Amino acid sequence: MGRLQSIATSIRNNRFTKYVVTLAIIILVVGFLDDNSFLNRQERIEEIENLQYEISLLKARYEQDTRKLESLEEYENVERLAREKYLMKRPDEDVFVIKYVKPAE
């Protein structure tokens, strides 16, 4: 207990030490303990970069899907898509689905 009292007395008597302790407490609170600390700020910057990358990927996918949608405006393309992807057929025809099975080695 005597040691703590001597530290507290030296802090009270020395003005420079008061400023250093106050500055250290401020740096501790602002740098690490606050919601807007430097560590949280770095995490948010990384999250922003990841989200911007995801936005660029989604924009590219949107452009690709837009081109596909524009190509489907013609009836022939819609019919081709229905036949290939959804195995639809005309009333007067039969559809045979052939699946390729890889031979075992």
C-alpha positions as CSV (number, residue, x, y, z in Angstrom):
1,M,0.0,0.0,0.0
2,G,2.9,2.3,0.7
3,R,4.2,1.9,-2.8
4,L,0.8,3.0,-4.3
5,Q,0.7,6.0,-2.1
6,S,4.2,7.0,-3.2
7,I,3.2,6.7,-6.8
8,A,0.0,8.7,-6.2
9,T,2.0,11.4,-4.4
10,S,4.6,11.6,-7.1
11,I,1.8,12.0,-9.7
12,R,0.2,14.8,-7.7
13,N,3.5,16.6,-7.2
14,N,4.8,16.4,-10.7
15,R,2.8,18.3,-13.4
16,F,4.5,16.5,-16.3
17,T,3.5,13.1,-15.0
18,K,-0.1,14.3,-14.7
19,Y,-0.1,15.1,-18.4
20,V,1.5,11.8,-19.3
21,V,-1.0,9.8,-17.3
22,T,-3.9,11.7,-18.7
23,L,-2.6,11.3,-22.2
24,A,-2.1,7.6,-21.7
25,I,-5.7,7.2,-20.4
26,I,-7.1,9.1,-23.4
27,I,-5.0,7.0,-25.9
28,L,-6.2,3.8,-24.2
29,V,-9.9,4.8,-24.3
30,V,-9.8,6.3,-27.9
31,G,-7.5,3.6,-29.3
32,F,-8.9,0.4,-27.9
33,L,-12.0,0.8,-25.7
34,D,-14.2,3.1,-27.6
35,D,-16.8,2.0,-30.2
36,N,-14.9,4.2,-32.7
37,S,-11.5,2.9,-31.8
38,F,-8.6,2.4,-34.3
39,L,-9.1,-1.4,-34.2
40,N,-12.8,-1.1,-35.0
41,R,-12.0,1.4,-37.8
42,Q,-9.6,-1.0,-39.5
43,E,-12.3,-3.8,-39.3
44,R,-14.8,-1.5,-40.9
45,I,-12.4,-0.5,-43.7
46,E,-11.8,-4.2,-44.5
47,E,-15.5,-4.8,-44.5
48,I,-16.1,-1.9,-46.9
49,E,-13.4,-3.3,-49.2
50,N,-15.0,-6.7,-49.2
51,L,-18.5,-5.2,-49.9
52,Q,-17.1,-3.2,-52.8
53,Y,-15.6,-6.3,-54.3
54,E,-18.9,-8.1,-53.9
55,I,-20.7,-5.2,-55.5
56,S,-18.4,-5.4,-58.5
57,L,-19.1,-9.1,-58.9
58,L,-22.8,-8.5,-58.7
59,K,-22.7,-5.7,-61.2
60,A,-20.9,-8.1,-63.7
61,R,-23.5,-10.8,-63.0
62,Y,-26.3,-8.2,-63.5
63,E,-24.9,-7.2,-66.9
64,Q,-24.6,-10.8,-68.0
65,D,-28.2,-11.6,-66.9
66,T,-29.4,-8.4,-68.7
67,R,-27.8,-9.6,-71.9
68,K,-29.5,-13.0,-71.5
69,L,-32.8,-11.4,-70.9
70,E,-32.5,-9.2,-74.0
71,S,-31.7,-12.3,-76.1
72,L,-34.9,-14.0,-74.8
73,E,-37.0,-11.3,-76.3
74,E,-37.1,-13.3,-79.5
75,Y,-39.5,-16.2,-79.5
76,E,-37.0,-18.7,-81.0
77,N,-34.6,-18.1,-78.1
78,V,-37.4,-18.7,-75.5
79,E,-38.4,-21.9,-77.2
80,R,-34.8,-23.1,-77.4
81,L,-34.3,-22.4,-73.7
82,A,-37.5,-24.2,-72.7
83,R,-36.5,-27.2,-74.7
84,E,-32.9,-27.4,-73.5
85,K,-33.3,-26.4,-69.8
86,Y,-36.8,-27.5,-68.9
87,L,-37.2,-30.4,-71.3
88,M,-40.5,-29.0,-72.8
89,K,-41.8,-30.4,-76.0
90,R,-44.4,-29.7,-78.7
91,P,-47.6,-31.8,-78.6
92,D,-46.7,-33.8,-81.7
93,E,-43.1,-34.8,-80.7
94,D,-41.3,-37.1,-78.3
95,V,-38.3,-36.1,-76.2
96,F,-35.5,-38.5,-75.3
97,V,-33.1,-37.4,-72.6
98,I,-29.6,-39.1,-72.9
99,K,-27.3,-38.7,-69.9
100,Y,-23.7,-39.4,-70.3
101,V,-22.3,-41.7,-67.6
102,K,-18.6,-41.7,-67.1
103,P,-17.1,-45.2,-67.3
104,A,-15.5,-46.5,-64.1
105,E,-11.7,-46.7,-64.2
